[in-house]
Amino acid sequence: MLVEKLIATARSRLVTIIDDAPLIEAAKLLRAGTDLVVVCGPEGLLAGVITKTDVVDQISHCLGASCTTKASLIMTRDVVACQPGD
């Protein structure tokens, strides 16, 4: 199956935040049933992703301010992307 056949469904489920959003915003989105939050830079392009595992890892080191940590500081930056023809 080609990615182009999945694009409509994927876009309808896409959840994004900006890279300087606080971690708590990503956590709220993940709590609502989302499995992955795409983090976008100022120009709206993919900068990384945040998963529930990333949030739990950050909170496990909590010193009382983990919720205000910027998304860009904990996101996974090395993301594999695909094109419609893949």
C-alpha positions in Angstrom: 0.0 0.0 0.0 1.2 3.5 -0.9 1.3 6.3 1.6 -0.9 8.4 -0.7 -3.8 6.1 0.1 -3.4 6.8 3.8 -3.0 10.6 3.6 -6.6 11.6 4.2 -6.9 9.5 7.3 -3.5 10.5 8.6 -4.3 14.2 8.2 -7.6 13.9 10.0 -5.7 12.4 13.0 -2.7 14.7 12.9 -2.0 16.6 16.1 0.6 19.3 16.2 2.1 21.8 18.6 4.7 24.5 18.2 8.2 23.8 19.4 8.1 26.3 22.3 4.8 25.0 23.7 5.0 23.8 27.3 5.2 20.0 27.8 1.9 20.0 29.5 0.2 20.9 26.2 1.7 17.8 24.6 0.6 15.7 27.6 -3.0 17.0 27.3 -3.1 16.0 23.7 -1.7 12.6 24.4 -4.1 12.0 27.2 -7.0 12.6 24.8 -6.1 9.4 22.9 -3.5 10.7 20.6 -0.4 8.4 20.3 2.0 11.0 18.8 2.2 14.7 18.7 4.1 16.3 15.9 6.2 19.3 16.9 6.5 22.1 14.3 9.1 24.9 14.2 8.2 28.5 13.6 7.9 28.0 9.9 5.4 25.2 10.4 7.7 22.4 9.3 8.3 19.2 11.2 10.9 19.7 14.0 10.3 16.4 15.9 7.7 14.3 17.7 6.6 13.7 21.3 5.2 10.4 22.5 3.7 9.3 25.9 7.1 7.7 26.6 8.8 11.1 26.2 6.4 12.7 28.6 6.7 10.0 31.2 10.5 10.1 30.9 10.6 13.8 31.5 8.2 13.7 34.5 10.2 10.9 36.1 13.0 13.4 36.5 10.6 16.0 37.8 11.9 18.7 40.1 8.6 20.6 40.1 8.8 22.4 36.8 8.7 19.6 34.1 5.3 20.8 32.9 6.8 24.1 31.8 9.7 22.5 29.9 9.5 23.4 26.2 8.4 20.7 23.8 11.6 21.2 21.8 13.7 20.2 24.7 12.3 16.7 25.0 11.0 15.9 21.5 12.6 13.2 19.3 14.4 15.1 16.5 15.5 12.2 14.4 12.3 11.4 12.6 11.9 9.2 9.6 9.5 10.7 7.1 7.9 9.3 4.0 6.5 10.7 0.8 3.1 9.9 -0.9 4.7 7.6 -3.4 6.5 5.5 -0.7 
